[in-house]
């Protein structure tokens, strides 16, 4: 594959009034639950990125009629919990870990066998975190050596599970909730306990489809044997995508940026909470609720940031936003310390090490820990950054260009399209000097 390189000229500021693409987590779940619901589901604001489109194509391959996405809108003709049909071959999920982990739970309960495959990056990510509890539920699953994809799933009868999540992971939780839809109600309910709050889009959306799900403190309970009813879903703008612009405007002097219709689900707002603790000038405007999800417009202006010790309770609420937050820390005065973030090592890349390598290129003093990093703020230089195909690494270092003293070249940026189609255009529109070229 050719190398897509982002070249960022130093300096600039962010300004304007923008809306980033739809939330990827909610887009995935709208297709999954809409497909197994009874009746019609309509979706607005769907993210037309490669990851969420991989989920869409997987359900088309299993007999679900889903209209082409036009301007973020699509319609799903749900087939009910037991209406999926065997795909003609393996389901290819590209780079999408969410698709693979969530579908593992859903497909473990089907009456037909399936194989889940992905690209090189996805095929290197750990899958036992979902397949081990699924096996405990009665699933028949075979992984490759090392606990990675392709995942071979054959028909199994599932029973409820009492499970304490080893890490605060929405993907594991959602996988088990989807599998639990297919358990026999006579066997009781599944009980899943979180060690700390993590994103709750699956629980909210299940309720939106009319499925009863209980929560008591950190424990979530769900009983199989029910049904979902088609509904309308309005996908808010993705706070994970907005995070890059929140950081960029916070570090670039003279910035004043408005981000429209952003999802501010309290299980996702760690990035805002952390930036505010660092001294950012962020205000929430016009808060409202759309389809069970809280949304708002977010205004961010430049403000000098200071280093902090990131609170442990905020780590799961900002797990996908840490590449951007590492750049904020590098531009802050003083020391920022992150702990309790082992989960970053099993994302699209080892985000702790890959970000550390990039920070080293820019001359940023730091210390890598097993579960985090210590970053000393200071001036940013320039140089050649390898994103290792990780879209969030690429976009984070794009924002670093706003404070760099020399040009930054970021390599292996093809996967930016997986989560943020139109990123380069929006970056240019708001004030970043960004060029890109195939090499």
MIVEX-266222 format. One line per 2 residues: number of its first residue (from 1); for each residue x, y, z of C-alpha. Coordinates in steps of 0.2 Angstrom, whole numbers. Layout:
BEGIN
NUM = X:Y:Z  ... .
end
This chain:
BEGIN
1 = 0:0:0  6:18:-4 .
3 = 10:29:11  -2:44:13 .
5 = 8:58:21  1:73:30 .
7 = 13:88:30  9:102:43 .
9 = 16:119:42  20:127:59 .
11 = 8:140:67  -10:146:64 .
13 = -25:146:75  -42:138:74 .
15 = -58:148:71  -76:145:64 .
17 = -92:136:66  -91:118:62 .
19 = -99:101:64  -88:85:65 .
21 = -95:69:58  -107:58:67 .
23 = -102:47:82  -94:31:77 .
25 = -99:21:92  -118:26:90 .
27 = -117:23:71  -111:5:74 .
29 = -124:2:86  -138:9:76 .
31 = -134:-3:62  -132:-18:74 .
33 = -148:-15:84  -158:-9:69 .
35 = -154:-25:60  -161:-36:74 .
37 = -176:-26:78  -193:-29:71 .
39 = -199:-16:58  -191:0:51 .
41 = -177:10:59  -171:27:52 .
43 = -155:34:55  -148:52:53 .
45 = -131:58:56  -123:41:52 .
47 = -104:42:51  -99:37:33 .
49 = -82:31:38  -74:14:34 .
51 = -77:7:51  -95:10:53 .
53 = -98:5:34  -89:-11:38 .
55 = -103:-15:51  -116:-10:38 .
57 = -109:-22:25  -108:-36:37 .
59 = -127:-35:40  -131:-33:22 .
61 = -121:-50:20  -132:-58:33 .
63 = -148:-53:23  -153:-36:30 .
65 = -159:-23:18  -150:-7:22 .
67 = -152:8:11  -136:17:4 .
69 = -131:31:16  -135:48:8 .
71 = -130:63:18  -129:53:34 .
73 = -146:46:32  -151:28:30 .
75 = -165:16:33  -164:-2:40 .
77 = -177:-15:37  -175:-25:53 .
79 = -177:-44:52  -179:-47:71 .
81 = -168:-56:83  -168:-73:74 .
83 = -170:-67:56  -151:-65:51 .
85 = -146:-77:37  -129:-86:34 .
87 = -116:-75:25  -109:-82:9 .
89 = -91:-81:16  -81:-73:30 .
91 = -86:-56:36  -72:-44:32 .
93 = -72:-29:45  -57:-19:39 .
95 = -49:-10:54  -64:-10:65 .
97 = -61:-17:82  -79:-12:88 .
99 = -87:-22:74  -77:-37:77 .
101 = -79:-37:96  -98:-33:96 .
103 = -102:-45:82  -93:-59:91 .
105 = -106:-58:104  -121:-57:92 .
107 = -115:-70:81  -111:-82:95 .
109 = -129:-85:97  -134:-88:79 .
111 = -139:-105:72  -126:-103:58 .
113 = -107:-103:58  -97:-87:54 .
115 = -79:-81:52  -74:-63:56 .
117 = -58:-56:48  -50:-39:46 .
119 = -35:-30:40  -17:-33:47 .
121 = -20:-21:61  -36:-28:67 .
123 = -29:-46:65  -16:-42:78 .
125 = -27:-35:91  -32:-46:107 .
127 = -49:-54:106  -49:-66:121 .
129 = -56:-52:131  -72:-55:123 .
131 = -71:-73:117  -66:-80:135 .
133 = -83:-73:143  -92:-78:128 .
135 = -85:-96:129  -91:-96:148 .
137 = -108:-92:141  -108:-108:130 .
139 = -101:-100:114  -91:-111:102 .
141 = -77:-100:96  -59:-103:89 .
143 = -46:-90:88  -29:-90:80 .
145 = -13:-93:89  -10:-78:101 .
147 = -29:-75:103  -31:-65:87 .
149 = -43:-65:72  -49:-73:61 .
151 = -62:-78:73  -72:-94:69 .
153 = -89:-95:77  -101:-110:76 .
155 = -118:-112:83  -120:-113:102 .
157 = -133:-112:115  -129:-97:127 .
159 = -134:-95:145  -133:-80:156 .
161 = -117:-74:163  -112:-66:180 .
163 = -97:-56:175  -85:-43:183 .
165 = -77:-34:169  -58:-34:171 .
167 = -56:-17:163  -68:-3:160 .
169 = -72:-8:142  -88:-3:132 .
171 = -83:-16:119  -83:-31:131 .
173 = -98:-25:140  -108:-22:124 .
175 = -102:-39:117  -110:-48:132 .
177 = -126:-38:132  -129:-42:114 .
179 = -125:-61:117  -137:-60:132 .
181 = -152:-55:121  -152:-73:115 .
183 = -151:-82:132  -167:-91:139 .
185 = -176:-80:151  -180:-96:161 .
187 = -161:-97:165  -162:-79:173 .
189 = -153:-63:169  -135:-59:164 .
191 = -127:-47:177  -112:-37:171 .
193 = -102:-26:183  -90:-12:178 .
195 = -75:-8:188  -78:10:183 .
197 = -90:19:171  -87:17:153 .
199 = -98:23:138  -116:17:139 .
201 = -122:20:121  -128:1:120 .
203 = -138:2:136  -146:19:130 .
205 = -150:12:113  -157:-4:119 .
207 = -170:6:129  -173:17:114 .
209 = -178:1:105  -189:-4:119 .
211 = -179:-17:127  -179:-18:146 .
213 = -161:-16:154  -158:-14:172 .
215 = -144:-4:181  -140:-3:199 .
217 = -124:6:203  -110:-2:193 .
219 = -121:-18:189  -130:-20:173 .
221 = -144:-33:171  -152:-40:155 .
223 = -164:-55:152  -165:-63:135 .
225 = -181:-68:126  -187:-50:122 .
227 = -188:-41:106  -183:-24:99 .
229 = -194:-12:90  -188:-1:75 .
231 = -186:17:79  -178:34:74 .
233 = -160:37:78  -152:55:77 .
235 = -133:52:78  -124:66:87 .
237 = -107:73:81  -93:62:88 .
239 = -84:69:104  -69:59:99 .
241 = -68:68:83  -71:85:91 .
243 = -57:81:104  -44:85:91 .
245 = -51:102:88  -54:105:106 .
247 = -36:102:109  -30:112:94 .
249 = -40:128:99  -34:126:117 .
251 = -16:127:112  -16:139:98 .
253 = -16:157:103  -30:168:96 .
255 = -42:152:93  -61:154:95 .
257 = -70:139:88  -88:133:89 .
259 = -92:114:87  -110:110:84 .
261 = -122:96:90  -108:86:99 .
263 = -113:71:110  -109:75:128 .
265 = -114:58:135  -107:59:153 .
267 = -98:42:150  -88:51:135 .
269 = -84:68:142  -68:64:150 .
271 = -58:74:137  -68:90:142 .
273 = -66:87:161  -47:84:159 .
275 = -45:100:148  -55:110:160 .
277 = -44:104:174  -29:109:164 .
279 = -36:127:162  -45:126:145 .
281 = -58:139:140  -72:127:135 .
283 = -91:132:137  -106:121:134 .
285 = -120:130:125  -138:125:120 .
287 = -138:108:129  -152:97:124 .
289 = -157:78:122  -159:70:106 .
291 = -165:52:105  -159:48:122 .
293 = -142:55:120  -137:72:127 .
295 = -129:84:115  -123:102:115 .
297 = -114:115:105  -96:117:112 .
299 = -86:133:111  -67:133:114 .
301 = -55:147:115  -36:148:117 .
303 = -31:147:135  -14:143:143 .
305 = -14:125:149  -5:118:165 .
307 = 1:100:168  -10:90:180 .
309 = -11:72:187  -25:65:177 .
311 = -39:58:189  -41:40:188 .
313 = -60:41:187  -58:51:171 .
315 = -47:38:162  -61:27:155 .
317 = -71:42:150  -57:48:139 .
319 = -49:32:133  -50:36:114 .
321 = -45:54:116  -28:52:124 .
323 = -18:54:109  -25:72:107 .
325 = -23:75:126  -5:70:125 .
327 = -3:84:113  -11:96:125 .
329 = 0:90:139  16:93:128 .
331 = 10:111:126  5:114:144 .
333 = 16:122:157  23:109:169 .
335 = 21:90:171  6:79:166 .
337 = 5:62:173  -7:48:166 .
339 = -9:31:175  -22:17:174 .
341 = -23:18:155  -16:0:150 .
343 = -31:-1:138  -21:11:127 .
345 = -9:-2:123  -22:-13:114 .
347 = -30:0:102  -27:2:84 .
349 = -9:3:89  1:3:106 .
351 = -5:21:108  6:24:123 .
353 = 22:19:114  18:26:97 .
355 = 13:43:104  29:43:115 .
357 = 40:39:100  31:54:91 .
359 = 34:66:106  52:61:106 .
361 = 54:66:88  46:83:93 .
363 = 59:85:107  46:83:121 .
365 = 53:76:138  43:61:144 .
367 = 44:45:153  34:29:147 .
369 = 25:19:161  17:2:159 .
371 = 0:10:162  3:28:156 .
373 = 15:41:153  23:57:161 .
375 = 24:72:149  34:88:153 .
377 = 27:102:143  38:113:133 .
379 = 42:119:115  38:107:100 .
381 = 50:104:86  46:95:70 .
383 = 51:80:61  45:63:53 .
385 = 31:54:63  25:36:60 .
387 = 7:35:65  8:16:62 .
389 = -9:17:53  -18:23:68 .
391 = -30:37:63  -30:45:81 .
393 = -11:46:81  -11:55:64 .
395 = -24:68:69  -16:71:86 .
397 = 0:76:78  -9:86:65 .
399 = -14:97:79  3:98:86 .
401 = 8:107:70  -1:123:77 .
403 = 13:124:91  27:117:81 .
405 = 43:127:77  46:116:61 .
407 = 36:106:49  29:89:54 .
409 = 27:75:42  15:61:48 .
411 = 16:45:39  4:30:36 .
413 = -12:41:37  -24:31:26 .
415 = -34:25:41  -40:43:46 .
417 = -54:40:34  -60:25:45 .
419 = -66:37:58  -66:55:51 .
421 = -70:57:33  -66:75:28 .
423 = -54:78:42  -41:86:30 .
425 = -54:98:23  -61:103:40 .
427 = -43:105:47  -39:117:32 .
429 = -56:126:34  -53:130:52 .
431 = -35:136:50  -22:122:50 .
433 = -9:123:35  -11:105:30 .
435 = -5:96:14  -6:78:10 .
437 = 1:67:-4  3:49:-8 .
439 = 21:42:-8 .
end
